[in-house]
Amino acid sequence: MNALALFFAILGATYVSWLIMKFIVWIDGADEFECEEEPCEEARSAEPTERRSAA
């Protein structure tokens, strides 16, 4: 096997492992609900009302 074929074999193996990793992450996140807000977003939306009531 020459150097160019080895390079493409390593590149292909890296790409396939990256695709498998993305698939696993996609499958892992498939059971989460999209409509739920993140806790930090809830805190940001509640922050202006606290400032208004304090003033």
Buried (B, 14 or more C-beta within 10 A) or exposed (E): EEEEEEEEEEEEEEEEEEEEEEEEEEEEEEEEEEEEEEEEEEEEEEEEEEEEEEE
